[in-house]
Amino acid sequence: MFDLDATMLARAQFAFTIAVHIIFPAITIGLATYLAVLEGLWLKTRHADYKILYDFWSKIFAVNFGMGVVSGIVMAYQFGTNWSGFSDFAGSITGPLLTYEVLTAFFLEAGFLGVMLFGWQRVGEKLHFFATCMVALGTIVSTFWILASNSWMQTPQGHEIINGIVVPVDWFAVIFNPSFPYRLVHMTLAAFVSTAVFVGASAAWHLLKGNDSSAVKKMFSMSMWMLIISVPLQTFVGDLHGLNTLKYQPVKVAAMEGNWENTPGKGTPLILFGLPNMEKETTEYAIEIPDLASIILNHDKNKPIPALKDYPVDERPNVGVVFWSFRIMVGLGLLMLIQSLISVWLRKKGQLYTSRTFLKFSLVMGPTGLIALLAGWFTTEVGRQPWVVQGLLRTSDAVTSHSQLFMSISLVSFIVVYCFVFGFGYYYMMQKIKQGPSKTAEPVIAHQLSLSGRI
């Protein structure tokens, strides 16, 4: 299939399944926290709009959560079916970490999810709010364990290799490996940003359609506030993450920058655009800003960054993929920063909800957070190649020995089934979003207020 060997087909299958899966946890993380904030604001102010928005987004959350669970289970099976070499080599590390994720995060989410979704008239309001907070906490805990496992693959430590198998000797060092703190915060903020632009696009759509209810306005306002807080913070964390990557995975940084060689005594230019050519070992048609890469990464315009030619050919990632996925992530991040700044300007002018140009822009921006998140994952994972575990296990040694025909059939089957199952799920979510929040709060508000003695 497409002249790819079995190893590349296995990688393509995992890339496809994780690209579909990661969208759901990202929205789940953001929506769970958003729901906790909405319920907390409702309990404090008793303003019906917050409860209306909670009812609306909890339905979207439930569908998204279910699809995330299903797609996540499928991914886990691939470790055994397609990547048995990796499981044999590093299973003593990744197995317990993923088990901790199930025992803590998933059980926490699943245990309180029913109360959160169906407990409004069955439990007290404080217990219900506690359940919502526990579901939100569960999504963060899940992120913690997943990122601990993936970060260890990027910057492994706290282990010994005995008889060709990784043996953990210091779990604290395994979990809190050098890249983990940066990747955890970066991913969590990415989920918040993705959800903010997604929620903002939903509100913009309704405002453009003439639904300017106070609940829709609050939805749009809250999403813009979230962007103005989270996007600059994400930019700062991303810079720290880049410096960490420079220290521990310099060849990945060289690929991100498309930097093949340095000129002695001179800094490294920042290549804005270009076409990396791995055969010619150059980035063609490069548009550069002199010394800027050195200034950003080394804070010294005369200190060059790593160059690809400093590393053996068989230890370089696919430069074209890493180079462009990184630029897609950064470019979309800049657009989201511009969106957040414009929202502040329009808010001061009193035109946040009436500027059709900005509302159309916000609607178009809806999927950009998820696209940037996917681009960031491609940068991270492709940039680690040819290693599955950096410096310890090559991808070619991690893959299960399957035929090209078997992997081709498997990949096509996954694409067909995923497009049908999750395509239907996406369609259903979009239809629910188009319906929008109800004009009035559900009767449960009166029930809760009567319990609290307010009516």
SULFEN-V435177 format. One record per residue. RES is the residue in one small letter. SS is DSSP state (2 for helix, 1 for strand, 0 for the rest). PHI is phi in degrees with one decimal (none if undefined). NEAR is the number of other ideal C-beta (glycine too) atoms within 8 Angstrom. Layout:
# SULFEN-V435177
res/ss/phi/near
RES/SS/PHI/NEAR
RES/SS/PHI/NEAR
This chain:
# SULFEN-V435177
res/ss/phi/near
m/0/none/9
f/0/54.3/3
d/0/59.2/3
l/0/-97.2/8
d/0/-80.7/6
a/2/-61.8/12
t/2/-65.4/9
m/2/-67.2/8
l/2/-67.5/15
a/2/-64.6/14
r/2/-65.1/10
a/2/-63.4/10
q/2/-64.8/14
f/2/-67.2/12
a/2/-62.8/10
f/2/-65.9/12
t/2/-67.7/14
i/2/-74.5/10
a/2/-65.7/10
v/2/-70.4/10
h/2/-67.8/13
i/2/-63.8/11
i/2/-61.4/11
f/2/-68.6/13
p/2/-60.3/15
a/2/-61.8/15
i/2/-68.7/14
t/2/-61.7/13
i/2/-59.8/15
g/2/-66.6/15
l/2/-68.0/13
a/2/-60.8/14
t/2/-67.3/11
y/2/-60.2/12
l/2/-64.5/16
a/2/-63.0/13
v/2/-65.3/9
l/2/-60.6/13
e/2/-68.0/14
g/2/-62.4/9
l/2/-66.6/10
w/2/-65.1/12
l/2/-62.4/10
k/2/-79.1/6
t/2/-103.7/7
r/0/60.1/8
h/0/-80.7/8
a/2/-61.0/10
d/2/-58.8/9
y/2/-65.9/13
k/2/-70.7/15
i/2/-60.0/14
l/2/-66.9/13
y/2/-61.4/12
d/2/-59.1/12
f/2/-66.2/12
w/2/-78.1/13
s/2/-66.0/11
k/2/-68.4/9
i/2/-63.5/12
f/2/-60.0/12
a/2/-62.2/10
v/2/-64.9/12
n/2/-63.4/13
f/2/-61.3/12
g/2/-62.2/9
m/2/-68.5/11
g/2/-65.5/12
v/2/-63.6/8
v/2/-62.0/9
s/2/-67.8/14
g/2/-70.7/11
i/2/-62.8/8
v/2/-60.9/10
m/2/-61.6/11
a/2/-61.1/8
y/2/-64.8/8
q/2/-67.1/12
f/2/-59.5/11
g/2/-87.1/7
t/2/-80.6/8
n/0/-111.4/12
w/0/-131.3/15
s/2/-66.0/10
g/2/-63.4/11
f/2/-67.7/15
s/2/-63.2/12
d/2/-64.8/7
f/2/-77.5/14
a/2/-118.2/13
g/2/-61.2/9
s/2/-69.7/9
i/2/-98.5/13
t/2/-71.1/13
g/2/-59.8/9
p/2/-61.1/9
l/2/-63.3/14
l/2/-70.7/12
t/2/-66.7/8
y/2/-60.6/9
e/2/-62.0/15
v/2/-69.2/9
l/2/-69.5/7
t/2/-102.2/11
a/2/-69.1/13
f/2/-65.7/11
f/2/-64.4/9
l/2/-64.8/13
e/2/-64.0/14
a/2/-65.1/7
g/2/-66.6/8
f/2/-104.9/14
l/2/-62.9/11
g/2/-62.0/8
v/2/-64.4/12
m/2/-63.3/13
l/2/-84.8/8
f/2/-124.3/7
g/0/-100.7/12
w/0/-56.0/9
q/0/-102.5/5
r/0/-115.7/6
v/0/-130.4/8
g/0/-68.3/6
e/2/-65.1/9
k/2/-68.6/7
l/2/-66.9/10
h/2/-64.7/14
f/2/-62.3/12
f/2/-61.1/9
a/2/-62.8/13
t/2/-61.8/14
c/2/-64.8/9
m/2/-68.0/12
v/2/-64.3/16
a/2/-61.9/12
l/2/-63.4/9
g/2/-60.1/15
t/2/-66.1/15
i/2/-70.5/10
v/2/-62.5/12
s/2/-59.6/13
t/2/-59.8/14
f/2/-56.3/11
w/2/-72.1/14
i/2/-62.9/11
l/2/-70.2/12
a/2/-62.3/15
s/2/-65.9/13
n/2/-68.0/9
s/2/-66.8/13
w/2/-62.8/18
m/2/-65.7/12
q/2/-82.4/14
t/0/-134.0/12
p/0/-69.8/13
q/0/-159.4/10
g/0/76.2/13
h/1/-141.6/12
e/1/-129.8/6
i/1/-108.4/8
i/1/-121.2/6
n/0/54.8/3
g/0/76.4/5
i/1/-128.6/9
v/1/-73.3/13
v/1/-123.5/9
p/1/-69.1/11
v/0/-120.9/6
d/0/-148.4/9
w/2/-66.0/7
f/2/-62.2/7
a/2/-69.7/9
v/2/-60.9/15
i/2/-69.4/11
f/0/-93.6/8
n/0/-71.4/15
p/0/-56.8/8
s/0/-94.8/13
f/2/-60.8/14
p/2/-58.5/7
y/2/-68.6/11
r/2/-69.7/14
l/2/-64.1/13
v/2/-67.2/9
h/2/-61.8/13
m/2/-69.7/10
t/2/-62.6/11
l/2/-64.6/12
a/2/-61.1/14
a/2/-65.3/15
f/2/-64.3/13
v/2/-64.8/16
s/2/-60.1/15
t/2/-67.7/16
a/2/-61.9/15
v/2/-70.5/17
f/2/-67.2/14
v/2/-64.7/14
g/2/-62.1/16
a/2/-65.8/14
s/2/-62.4/11
a/2/-66.0/14
a/2/-61.8/14
w/2/-60.5/11
h/2/-69.2/10
l/2/-65.1/14
l/2/-65.9/10
k/0/-83.7/6
g/0/96.0/5
n/0/-86.7/8
d/0/-108.5/7
s/0/-63.3/8
s/2/-63.7/6
a/2/-66.6/12
v/2/-64.7/14
k/2/-62.5/12
k/2/-63.7/11
m/2/-59.0/14
f/2/-67.5/15
s/2/-61.7/10
m/2/-64.2/11
s/2/-66.3/13
m/2/-69.4/16
w/2/-62.2/8
m/2/-63.4/12
l/2/-65.6/16
i/2/-66.0/12
i/2/-85.9/8
s/2/-83.4/12
v/2/-66.5/13
p/2/-60.4/10
l/2/-64.5/9
q/2/-64.7/13
t/2/-62.6/10
f/2/-64.2/8
v/2/-65.4/12
g/2/-61.0/10
d/2/-64.6/9
l/2/-63.3/9
h/2/-63.8/12
g/2/-64.0/11
l/2/-66.0/9
n/2/-64.9/11
t/2/-65.2/12
l/2/-58.7/13
k/2/-75.3/7
y/2/-104.9/11
q/0/-137.4/12
p/2/-61.8/11
v/2/-66.9/13
k/2/-64.8/13
v/2/-64.1/14
a/2/-60.2/15
a/2/-70.0/16
m/2/-58.8/11
e/2/-90.9/12
g/0/63.1/12
n/0/-95.8/14
w/0/-91.6/10
e/0/-154.7/7
n/0/-108.0/9
t/0/-93.6/6
p/0/-53.3/4
g/0/82.4/4
k/0/-123.8/9
g/0/-76.3/13
t/0/-98.3/13
p/0/-73.6/10
l/1/-91.0/10
i/1/-88.0/13
l/1/-71.8/7
f/1/-141.6/7
g/1/172.1/12
l/1/-122.0/7
p/1/-61.3/12
n/1/-119.4/9
m/0/-71.8/9
e/0/-72.6/4
k/0/-85.6/6
e/0/54.2/8
t/1/-157.5/7
t/1/-106.5/13
e/1/-80.3/9
y/1/54.7/7
a/1/-72.3/9
i/1/-104.9/7
e/1/-117.8/8
i/1/-116.8/7
p/0/-55.1/6
d/0/66.6/12
l/2/-68.6/9
a/2/-62.5/14
s/2/-65.7/15
i/2/-65.9/11
i/2/-68.2/10
l/2/-92.1/11
n/2/-112.0/10
h/0/56.8/5
d/0/-150.4/8
k/0/-67.6/7
n/0/-99.5/8
k/0/-102.1/8
p/0/-72.2/11
i/0/-92.3/16
p/0/-57.1/12
a/0/-117.6/12
l/2/-62.4/14
k/2/-70.2/7
d/2/-77.5/6
y/0/-122.3/9
p/0/-58.5/5
v/2/-58.0/4
d/2/-79.2/5
e/2/-116.3/7
r/0/-101.0/11
p/0/-77.6/13
n/0/-71.0/9
v/2/-65.6/12
g/2/-60.2/9
v/2/-65.4/10
v/2/-65.9/16
f/2/-58.8/15
w/2/-81.5/8
s/2/-64.4/13
f/2/-63.3/11
r/2/-70.9/9
i/2/-63.8/11
m/2/-60.7/12
v/2/-67.4/8
g/2/-62.1/8
l/2/-68.3/13
g/2/-61.0/13
l/2/-65.8/8
l/2/-62.8/10
m/2/-67.8/16
l/2/-64.7/11
i/2/-61.5/8
q/2/-59.1/14
s/2/-65.7/13
l/2/-68.9/9
i/2/-63.9/10
s/2/-62.7/13
v/2/-65.0/10
w/2/-62.3/8
l/2/-68.6/11
r/2/-63.4/10
k/2/-65.0/6
k/2/-84.4/6
g/0/75.5/5
q/0/-119.1/8
l/0/-60.5/12
y/0/-97.6/9
t/0/-117.1/5
s/0/-75.5/9
r/2/-65.4/7
t/2/-62.8/6
f/2/-69.7/12
l/2/-63.9/12
k/2/-65.5/10
f/2/-62.1/10
s/2/-65.1/15
l/2/-65.8/11
v/2/-64.7/7
m/2/-73.4/14
g/2/-45.9/12
p/2/-86.3/8
t/2/-66.2/11
g/2/-62.8/17
l/2/-70.5/12
i/2/-63.7/10
a/2/-63.2/16
l/2/-62.5/14
l/2/-63.7/11
a/2/-62.3/13
g/2/-64.0/12
w/2/-66.3/11
f/2/-64.2/12
t/2/-59.6/14
t/2/-66.9/10
e/2/-79.6/9
v/2/-68.6/12
g/2/-64.9/13
r/2/-81.6/13
q/0/-59.9/9
p/0/-89.6/8
w/1/-105.2/11
v/1/-88.4/11
v/1/-112.1/13
q/0/-49.6/11
g/0/75.6/5
l/0/-118.2/10
l/1/-138.7/11
r/1/-79.3/8
t/2/-59.7/11
s/2/-64.4/7
d/2/-92.2/8
a/2/-94.0/11
v/0/-79.4/15
t/0/-74.9/9
s/0/-79.4/4
h/0/-116.4/10
s/0/-78.1/6
q/2/-62.8/10
l/2/-63.7/6
f/2/-60.6/9
m/2/-68.1/15
s/2/-65.5/10
i/2/-62.7/8
s/2/-61.9/11
l/2/-64.7/13
v/2/-62.4/9
s/2/-62.3/8
f/2/-61.5/11
i/2/-61.9/9
v/2/-64.5/8
v/2/-65.6/8
y/2/-63.4/13
c/2/-61.4/8
f/2/-73.6/8
v/2/-67.4/9
f/2/-79.4/11
g/2/-62.2/9
f/2/-65.5/8
g/2/-62.5/11
y/2/-60.2/8
y/2/-60.9/8
y/2/-63.4/9
m/2/-62.6/11
m/2/-64.0/8
q/2/-64.7/8
k/2/-64.5/10
i/2/-65.9/10
k/2/-62.7/7
q/2/-63.7/5
g/0/76.3/9
p/0/-67.9/11
s/0/-65.5/9
k/0/-70.4/4
t/0/-127.3/6
a/0/-71.6/9
e/0/-71.4/9
p/0/-56.1/5
v/2/-59.4/10
i/2/-63.0/10
a/2/-61.5/8
h/2/-64.3/10
q/2/-67.9/10
l/2/-66.0/10
s/2/-67.3/9
l/2/-64.8/8
s/0/-85.1/7
g/0/80.2/4
r/0/-88.0/6
i/0/-138.1/4
